[in-house]
Amino acid sequence: MEHGEATTRLVPRPAGEERVELTPARLYDAAARGWYGGDLHVHLNWAGDLVAVPADAAAAQHGEDLHVLNLLAGNVSGRRVYDREALEHWVDRDLPWSDGTHLARMGVEYRNDLLGHIYAFAPRSAPGRYHTGFDGDADWPPNADGLRELRGLGALVGYSHPFRAPITDADPPKGIVSPVPRNCAARELVADAALGLVDSLDVLTHASIPSTASVYRRLLGAGNRLAVTAGTDAMISFTRSDTQSNPPGWARVYARVEGELTARSFAAAVRAGRTFATTGPWLELTVDGHGPGHVLHAEPGERVSVTATALGPEVAAVRIRTADGVRAGAERLSPGGRGWGRDRLTVTAELQVDAPTYIMAEVLCDPHPRTLTATGYALTSPVYVDVDGRQVARQEDVRWCLEWLDGLEELIRQHGRLASPYQFGDHMSLLEQARAVYQGRLG
């Protein structure tokens, strides 16, 4: 991802041997700047046409120069959890091929097809439960219980491949929550985010990036603070299966790490929101000199200076967004070159702050061979701007989240596989707690 292309032309001699050495030029060197790119959702084995071994994961990680690799143990459609033995053996330890700039860990995918799937990075021990709702099991307890357990084990947690259906900023949540009961959509996300149980959202996935970005903005606007991350769901045991057969790290979350790269320092950087996620372009954001994850305290009418810079041959436009939408942008008029010079695309803006908001940067991309999915894209976590001690809580976004919770309640009533009124009551209790949070923000 951090390199361009190197090409040559070769005319082989009959019965001869030719040695070809190619050295792609670097587009950027993230680690030299304290940023490390990770893929938080990769499977060594998840069915497929191969039985993958650890050496395959090592070759993929080092070959792609992927700084952080999270290999997830997870089930498919029954009770069997693939790579559970590897997790139990290696939990809370770096995998053997890790070095100073490459870190690999065994993690967990906690799965329920009605409520959503969760990644967990660097737990201290294996969890007691890996999934609900499969092979005759009830959709119980709520995902919130799994999140609490995994966080109690020290894991970084977030929702994976959240949304596939088309979602625009104008769409009500009803069409997102209810059409197909079991499709892995992150339906419990809106409740769990309100209760502070989620660290991040994989906006960059093999699912719909534009749809997930739209929901992410709604959650931020409603007062939730989540880091943007990337999880590709690449499966090393598959060789011919669309994006699942892409190399790990075809989308990455870059986190600005303080000190040496370790599982704890990387997780801490993500939790703090010092991240951007990308299919290739480098992206920087500063607000009054501060980067993603920072909280600015402002007075009404105060002005802030914002700069966003993107780099990459696929970059078509870079934009600055707040809770009120796109506030500034720049477009590339001709294809870019290589390096840190003329192919940078920068936009600057002076924004007046009259109400609490967030500020983020995004990159739109032209089609390019570097982009291994339908949408080339990059997005930063926000810089939060509190005004008069108040956090952003747009009434429109808060009501949208409340409407989402109503739809989720109806979905659970109609399609939840529950064994008793007690189990149903646990789901309703969770939704009521989340409603209380959002209703408090309406004030």
LOVO-65337 format. One record per residue (C-alpha): residue in one letter; x, y, z. Coordinates in nm, 2 decimals, always signed. Layout:
# residues N
PT  rest       u       v       w
PT     A       X       Y       Z
...
# end
This chain:
# residues 443
PT  rest       u       v       w
PT     M   +0.00   +0.00   +0.00
PT     E   +0.28   +0.24   +0.08
PT     H   +0.46   +0.18   -0.26
PT     G   +0.40   +0.27   -0.62
PT     E   +0.46   +0.04   -0.92
PT     A   +0.78   -0.06   -1.09
PT     T   +0.77   -0.21   -1.44
PT     T   +1.01   -0.33   -1.71
PT     R   +0.99   -0.49   -2.05
PT     L   +1.16   -0.82   -2.10
PT     V   +1.21   -1.03   -2.42
PT     P   +1.32   -1.38   -2.30
PT     R   +1.59   -1.57   -2.49
PT     P   +1.50   -1.92   -2.59
PT     A   +1.63   -2.17   -2.32
PT     G   +1.78   -1.87   -2.14
PT     E   +1.74   -1.74   -1.79
PT     E   +1.68   -1.37   -1.71
PT     R   +1.70   -1.21   -1.36
PT     V   +1.46   -0.93   -1.31
PT     E   +1.48   -0.70   -1.01
PT     L   +1.21   -0.44   -0.95
PT     T   +1.21   -0.18   -0.67
PT     P   +0.88   +0.01   -0.64
PT     A   +0.93   +0.36   -0.52
PT     R   +0.78   +0.45   -0.18
PT     L   +0.48   +0.68   -0.19
PT     Y   +0.50   +0.73   +0.19
PT     D   +0.67   +0.58   +0.49
PT     A   +0.41   +0.57   +0.77
PT     A   +0.62   +0.40   +1.04
PT     A   +0.88   +0.67   +1.00
PT     R   +0.61   +0.92   +1.10
PT     G   +0.49   +0.71   +1.39
PT     W   +0.19   +0.57   +1.21
PT     Y   +0.13   +0.20   +1.18
PT     G   -0.12   +0.04   +0.95
PT     G   -0.33   -0.26   +1.06
PT     D   -0.60   -0.49   +0.94
PT     L   -0.83   -0.57   +1.23
PT     H   -1.03   -0.85   +1.06
PT     V   -0.84   -1.13   +0.90
PT     H   -0.90   -1.51   +0.92
PT     L   -0.63   -1.77   +0.88
PT     N   -0.89   -2.04   +0.84
PT     W   -1.26   -1.99   +0.78
PT     A   -1.35   -2.29   +0.56
PT     G   -1.21   -2.23   +0.21
PT     D   -1.02   -2.44   -0.04
PT     L   -0.69   -2.45   +0.17
PT     V   -0.59   -2.54   +0.52
PT     A   -0.38   -2.23   +0.60
PT     V   -0.08   -2.26   +0.83
PT     P   +0.09   -1.98   +1.04
PT     A   +0.37   -1.95   +0.78
PT     D   +0.11   -1.84   +0.52
PT     A   +0.00   -1.56   +0.75
PT     A   +0.36   -1.46   +0.81
PT     A   +0.43   -1.45   +0.44
PT     A   +0.12   -1.24   +0.37
PT     Q   +0.19   -0.99   +0.65
PT     H   +0.56   -0.93   +0.56
PT     G   +0.50   -0.95   +0.19
PT     E   +0.24   -0.67   +0.22
PT     D   +0.44   -0.48   +0.48
PT     L   +0.13   -0.48   +0.70
PT     H   +0.23   -0.35   +1.04
PT     V   -0.05   -0.50   +1.25
PT     L   -0.23   -0.82   +1.17
PT     N   -0.53   -0.94   +1.37
PT     L   -0.61   -1.31   +1.30
PT     L   -0.96   -1.39   +1.42
PT     A   -1.09   -1.72   +1.56
PT     G   -1.45   -1.75   +1.46
PT     N   -1.73   -1.99   +1.36
PT     V   -1.90   -2.01   +1.02
PT     S   -2.26   -2.15   +1.07
PT     G   -2.24   -2.39   +1.36
PT     R   -2.06   -2.44   +1.69
PT     R   -1.71   -2.51   +1.55
PT     V   -1.48   -2.22   +1.60
PT     Y   -1.20   -2.21   +1.34
PT     D   -0.85   -2.15   +1.48
PT     R   -0.98   -2.16   +1.84
PT     E   -0.68   -2.38   +1.94
PT     A   -0.44   -2.12   +1.79
PT     L   -0.61   -1.85   +1.99
PT     E   -0.60   -2.05   +2.32
PT     H   -0.23   -2.13   +2.26
PT     W   -0.11   -1.78   +2.15
PT     V   -0.35   -1.55   +2.34
PT     D   -0.18   -1.24   +2.48
PT     R   +0.14   -1.31   +2.30
PT     D   +0.29   -1.18   +1.98
PT     L   +0.29   -1.44   +1.70
PT     P   +0.65   -1.57   +1.63
PT     W   +0.71   -1.37   +1.31
PT     S   +0.64   -1.03   +1.48
PT     D   +0.93   -0.78   +1.48
PT     G   +0.98   -0.41   +1.56
PT     T   +0.75   -0.29   +1.28
PT     H   +0.53   -0.60   +1.23
PT     L   +0.29   -0.72   +1.50
PT     A   +0.06   -1.02   +1.47
PT     R   -0.19   -1.14   +1.73
PT     M   -0.47   -1.39   +1.76
PT     G   -0.80   -1.23   +1.82
PT     V   -1.17   -1.32   +1.82
PT     E   -1.47   -1.26   +1.60
PT     Y   -1.78   -1.26   +1.82
PT     R   -2.08   -1.34   +1.58
PT     N   -2.45   -1.31   +1.57
PT     D   -2.62   -1.28   +1.24
PT     L   -2.92   -1.09   +1.37
PT     L   -2.74   -0.83   +1.58
PT     G   -2.40   -0.80   +1.41
PT     H   -2.04   -0.92   +1.42
PT     I   -1.76   -0.78   +1.64
PT     Y   -1.38   -0.80   +1.61
PT     A   -1.16   -0.82   +1.92
PT     F   -0.79   -0.73   +1.91
PT     A   -0.54   -0.85   +2.18
PT     P   -0.76   -1.00   +2.45
PT     R   -0.56   -1.12   +2.75
PT     S   -0.74   -1.46   +2.74
PT     A   -0.99   -1.65   +2.53
PT     P   -1.36   -1.56   +2.59
PT     G   -1.62   -1.79   +2.74
PT     R   -1.85   -1.73   +2.44
PT     Y   -1.77   -1.69   +2.07
PT     H   -2.12   -1.66   +1.91
PT     T   -2.49   -1.67   +1.97
PT     G   -2.79   -1.76   +1.74
PT     F   -2.63   -2.05   +1.56
PT     D   -2.71   -2.42   +1.54
PT     G   -3.03   -2.39   +1.74
PT     D   -2.89   -2.15   +2.00
PT     A   -3.09   -1.84   +2.11
PT     D   -3.00   -1.49   +2.01
PT     W   -2.91   -1.43   +2.37
PT     P   -2.75   -1.26   +2.55
PT     P   -2.73   -0.93   +2.36
PT     N   -2.40   -0.85   +2.19
PT     A   -2.35   -0.60   +2.47
PT     D   -2.26   -0.89   +2.70
PT     G   -2.00   -1.01   +2.46
PT     L   -1.86   -0.66   +2.43
PT     R   -1.84   -0.63   +2.81
PT     E   -1.66   -0.96   +2.84
PT     L   -1.41   -0.88   +2.57
PT     R   -1.34   -0.54   +2.70
PT     G   -1.29   -0.69   +3.05
PT     L   -1.02   -0.90   +2.89
PT     G   -0.85   -0.59   +2.77
PT     A   -0.95   -0.62   +2.40
PT     L   -1.00   -0.35   +2.15
PT     V   -1.35   -0.40   +2.01
PT     G   -1.56   -0.28   +1.72
PT     Y   -1.82   -0.38   +1.47
PT     S   -1.71   -0.55   +1.16
PT     H   -1.84   -0.53   +0.79
PT     P   -2.14   -0.33   +0.92
PT     F   -2.37   -0.26   +0.63
PT     R   -2.41   -0.39   +0.27
PT     A   -2.73   -0.22   +0.17
PT     P   -2.72   +0.12   +0.00
PT     I   -2.76   +0.39   +0.27
PT     T   -2.75   +0.76   +0.20
PT     D   -2.76   +1.06   +0.45
PT     A   -3.13   +1.11   +0.37
PT     D   -3.24   +0.75   +0.44
PT     P   -3.45   +0.67   +0.75
PT     P   -3.32   +0.38   +0.96
PT     K   -3.62   +0.16   +0.90
PT     G   -3.49   +0.02   +0.57
PT     I   -3.15   -0.06   +0.72
PT     V   -3.27   -0.24   +1.03
PT     S   -3.55   -0.46   +0.90
PT     P   -3.55   -0.59   +0.54
PT     V   -3.35   -0.91   +0.58
PT     P   -3.34   -1.04   +0.94
PT     R   -3.00   -1.23   +0.93
PT     N   -2.74   -1.07   +0.71
PT     C   -2.46   -0.98   +0.96
PT     A   -2.56   -0.61   +0.96
PT     A   -2.44   -0.42   +1.27
PT     R   -2.79   -0.36   +1.41
PT     E   -2.70   -0.35   +1.78
PT     L   -2.43   -0.09   +1.71
PT     V   -2.65   +0.21   +1.77
PT     A   -2.74   +0.09   +2.12
PT     D   -2.39   -0.03   +2.22
PT     A   -2.23   +0.29   +2.10
PT     A   -2.46   +0.50   +2.32
PT     L   -2.36   +0.29   +2.62
PT     G   -1.98   +0.33   +2.55
PT     L   -1.92   -0.03   +2.48
PT     V   -1.77   +0.01   +2.13
PT     D   -1.42   +0.15   +2.05
PT     S   -1.44   +0.17   +1.68
PT     L   -1.63   +0.10   +1.36
PT     D   -1.48   -0.07   +1.06
PT     V   -1.60   +0.19   +0.80
PT     L   -1.35   +0.04   +0.54
PT     T   -1.46   -0.32   +0.48
PT     H   -1.56   -0.55   +0.19
PT     A   -1.92   -0.44   +0.27
PT     S   -2.05   -0.10   +0.15
PT     I   -1.80   +0.17   +0.25
PT     P   -2.03   +0.47   +0.15
PT     S   -2.32   +0.32   +0.35
PT     T   -2.11   +0.26   +0.66
PT     A   -1.96   +0.60   +0.64
PT     S   -2.31   +0.75   +0.63
PT     V   -2.41   +0.56   +0.95
PT     Y   -2.08   +0.66   +1.11
PT     R   -2.15   +1.02   +1.06
PT     R   -2.50   +0.98   +1.21
PT     L   -2.34   +0.81   +1.52
PT     L   -2.09   +1.09   +1.56
PT     G   -2.35   +1.36   +1.51
PT     A   -2.56   +1.20   +1.78
PT     G   -2.28   +1.23   +2.04
PT     N   -2.10   +0.90   +2.01
PT     R   -1.72   +0.90   +2.00
PT     L   -1.59   +0.61   +1.78
PT     A   -1.26   +0.57   +1.60
PT     V   -1.27   +0.49   +1.23
PT     T   -1.10   +0.15   +1.16
PT     A   -1.06   -0.10   +0.88
PT     G   -1.12   -0.48   +0.87
PT     T   -1.11   -0.65   +0.53
PT     D   -1.23   -1.00   +0.63
PT     A   -0.96   -1.14   +0.41
PT     M   -0.94   -1.52   +0.45
PT     I   -0.60   -1.68   +0.38
PT     S   -0.76   -2.02   +0.34
PT     F   -0.96   -1.89   +0.03
PT     T   -0.78   -1.85   -0.30
PT     R   -1.07   -1.78   -0.53
PT     S   -1.34   -1.59   -0.35
PT     D   -1.37   -1.22   -0.45
PT     T   -1.24   -0.98   -0.18
PT     Q   -1.20   -1.26   +0.07
PT     S   -0.91   -1.38   -0.14
PT     N   -0.74   -1.03   -0.15
PT     P   -0.42   -1.00   +0.06
PT     P   -0.46   -0.89   +0.42
PT     G   -0.43   -0.52   +0.45
PT     W   -0.59   -0.42   +0.12
PT     A   -0.76   -0.17   +0.34
PT     R   -0.59   -0.05   +0.66
PT     V   -0.64   +0.16   +0.97
PT     Y   -0.34   +0.37   +1.04
PT     A   -0.29   +0.47   +1.41
PT     R   -0.04   +0.72   +1.55
PT     V   +0.13   +0.52   +1.82
PT     E   +0.31   +0.68   +2.11
PT     G   +0.65   +0.50   +2.16
PT     E   +0.72   +0.15   +2.03
PT     L   +0.47   -0.06   +1.84
PT     T   +0.31   -0.31   +2.07
PT     A   -0.04   -0.46   +2.09
PT     R   -0.12   -0.23   +2.38
PT     S   +0.02   +0.09   +2.22
PT     F   -0.17   +0.02   +1.90
PT     A   -0.49   -0.05   +2.08
PT     A   -0.45   +0.27   +2.29
PT     A   -0.40   +0.48   +1.98
PT     V   -0.72   +0.34   +1.82
PT     R   -0.92   +0.40   +2.14
PT     A   -0.79   +0.75   +2.15
PT     G   -0.91   +0.81   +1.80
PT     R   -0.57   +0.88   +1.65
PT     T   -0.66   +0.70   +1.33
PT     F   -0.74   +0.72   +0.96
PT     A   -0.86   +0.43   +0.74
PT     T   -0.77   +0.39   +0.38
PT     T   -0.78   +0.17   +0.07
PT     G   -0.45   +0.33   -0.03
PT     P   -0.42   +0.71   +0.00
PT     W   -0.23   +0.88   +0.28
PT     L   -0.45   +1.13   +0.46
PT     E   -0.36   +1.39   +0.72
PT     L   -0.59   +1.62   +0.92
PT     T   -0.50   +1.91   +1.16
PT     V   -0.74   +2.14   +1.34
PT     D   -0.55   +2.43   +1.50
PT     G   -0.25   +2.20   +1.49
PT     H   -0.42   +1.90   +1.64
PT     G   -0.48   +1.56   +1.48
PT     P   -0.77   +1.31   +1.49
PT     G   -0.89   +1.21   +1.83
PT     H   -0.82   +1.55   +1.99
PT     V   -1.09   +1.75   +2.17
PT     L   -1.09   +2.12   +2.12
PT     H   -1.27   +2.35   +2.37
PT     A   -1.41   +2.66   +2.20
PT     E   -1.63   +2.95   +2.26
PT     P   -1.93   +3.04   +2.04
PT     G   -1.81   +3.23   +1.73
PT     E   -1.45   +3.12   +1.76
PT     R   -1.27   +3.03   +1.44
PT     V   -1.05   +2.72   +1.39
PT     S   -0.80   +2.66   +1.11
PT     V   -0.83   +2.32   +0.93
PT     T   -0.59   +2.15   +0.69
PT     A   -0.64   +1.82   +0.51
PT     T   -0.37   +1.67   +0.29
PT     A   -0.40   +1.36   +0.08
PT     L   -0.14   +1.16   -0.12
PT     G   -0.17   +0.89   -0.38
PT     P   -0.21   +0.84   -0.75
PT     E   -0.58   +0.74   -0.71
PT     V   -0.67   +1.06   -0.52
PT     A   -0.95   +1.26   -0.69
PT     A   -1.06   +1.49   -0.42
PT     V   -1.01   +1.57   -0.05
PT     R   -1.29   +1.72   +0.16
PT     I   -1.34   +1.86   +0.51
PT     R   -1.66   +1.76   +0.68
PT     T   -1.83   +1.87   +1.00
PT     A   -2.15   +1.76   +1.16
PT     D   -2.33   +2.00   +0.92
PT     G   -2.18   +1.84   +0.61
PT     V   -1.90   +1.91   +0.36
PT     R   -1.75   +2.25   +0.44
PT     A   -1.45   +2.27   +0.20
PT     G   -1.28   +2.06   -0.06
PT     A   -1.02   +2.04   -0.34
PT     E   -1.02   +1.83   -0.66
PT     R   -0.73   +1.71   -0.86
PT     L   -0.75   +1.83   -1.22
PT     S   -0.49   +1.59   -1.36
PT     P   -0.34   +1.26   -1.25
PT     G   -0.08   +1.28   -0.98
PT     G   +0.28   +1.18   -0.98
PT     R   +0.48   +1.01   -0.70
PT     G   +0.64   +1.12   -0.38
PT     W   +0.57   +1.39   -0.13
PT     G   +0.59   +1.68   -0.38
PT     R   +0.36   +1.78   -0.66
PT     D   +0.10   +1.50   -0.62
PT     R   -0.01   +1.62   -0.28
PT     L   -0.37   +1.75   -0.27
PT     T   -0.44   +1.99   +0.01
PT     V   -0.74   +2.19   +0.13
PT     T   -0.74   +2.45   +0.40
PT     A   -1.03   +2.63   +0.56
PT     E   -1.11   +2.87   +0.84
PT     L   -1.43   +2.76   +1.01
PT     Q   -1.64   +2.95   +1.25
PT     V   -1.77   +2.74   +1.54
PT     D   -2.11   +2.84   +1.67
PT     A   -2.22   +2.50   +1.81
PT     P   -2.05   +2.18   +1.92
PT     T   -1.94   +1.98   +1.62
PT     Y   -1.68   +1.74   +1.48
PT     I   -1.43   +1.78   +1.20
PT     M   -1.30   +1.51   +0.98
PT     A   -1.13   +1.47   +0.64
PT     E   -1.21   +1.22   +0.36
PT     V   -1.06   +1.13   +0.03
PT     L   -1.25   +1.03   -0.29
PT     C   -1.07   +0.82   -0.54
PT     D   -1.06   +0.76   -0.91
PT     P   -1.05   +0.39   -1.02
PT     H   -0.70   +0.26   -0.99
PT     P   -0.52   -0.08   -0.98
PT     R   -0.42   -0.01   -0.62
PT     T   -0.79   -0.02   -0.51
PT     L   -0.89   -0.38   -0.45
PT     T   -1.26   -0.31   -0.38
PT     A   -1.55   -0.13   -0.54
PT     T   -1.48   +0.20   -0.37
PT     G   -1.14   +0.37   -0.31
PT     Y   -1.17   +0.59   +0.00
PT     A   -0.99   +0.73   +0.30
PT     L   -1.14   +0.88   +0.62
PT     T   -1.00   +1.02   +0.94
PT     S   -1.14   +0.99   +1.29
PT     P   -1.28   +1.33   +1.40
PT     V   -1.13   +1.61   +1.59
PT     Y   -1.41   +1.70   +1.83
PT     V   -1.50   +2.06   +1.90
PT     D   -1.68   +2.12   +2.23
PT     V   -1.85   +2.45   +2.28
PT     D   -1.93   +2.59   +2.62
PT     G   -1.85   +2.25   +2.76
PT     R   -2.11   +2.08   +2.54
PT     Q   -2.04   +1.79   +2.30
PT     V   -2.21   +1.76   +1.96
PT     A   -2.56   +1.61   +1.97
PT     R   -2.75   +1.72   +1.66
PT     Q   -3.12   +1.67   +1.73
PT     E   -3.17   +1.52   +1.38
PT     D   -2.91   +1.26   +1.44
PT     V   -3.02   +1.18   +1.79
PT     R   -3.38   +1.12   +1.67
PT     W   -3.25   +0.91   +1.39
PT     C   -3.08   +0.68   +1.64
PT     L   -3.39   +0.67   +1.85
PT     E   -3.59   +0.56   +1.55
PT     W   -3.32   +0.30   +1.48
PT     L   -3.38   +0.15   +1.83
PT     D   -3.75   +0.13   +1.77
PT     G   -3.69   -0.06   +1.46
PT     L   -3.44   -0.29   +1.63
PT     E   -3.70   -0.37   +1.90
PT     E   -3.95   -0.47   +1.64
PT     L   -3.70   -0.68   +1.46
PT     I   -3.62   -0.87   +1.78
PT     R   -3.99   -0.92   +1.86
PT     Q   -4.05   -1.07   +1.51
PT     H   -3.73   -1.26   +1.44
PT     G   -3.53   -1.31   +1.76
PT     R   -3.48   -1.67   +1.85
PT     L   -3.54   -1.65   +2.22
PT     A   -3.61   -1.92   +2.47
PT     S   -3.79   -1.73   +2.74
PT     P   -3.95   -1.39   +2.83
PT     Y   -3.64   -1.34   +3.05
PT     Q   -3.41   -1.34   +2.74
PT     F   -3.64   -1.10   +2.56
PT     G   -3.64   -0.88   +2.87
PT     D   -3.26   -0.86   +2.85
PT     H   -3.28   -0.72   +2.50
PT     M   -3.55   -0.47   +2.60
PT     S   -3.35   -0.36   +2.90
PT     L   -3.05   -0.28   +2.68
PT     L   -3.26   -0.08   +2.44
PT     E   -3.42   +0.12   +2.72
PT     Q   -3.08   +0.21   +2.86
PT     A   -2.97   +0.33   +2.51
PT     R   -3.29   +0.52   +2.47
PT     A   -3.23   +0.70   +2.80
PT     V   -2.89   +0.81   +2.68
PT     Y   -3.01   +0.95   +2.35
PT     Q   -3.32   +1.11   +2.51
PT     G   -3.08   +1.28   +2.76
PT     R   -2.89   +1.43   +2.46
PT     L   -3.21   +1.58   +2.32
PT     G   -3.21   +1.82   +2.61
# end
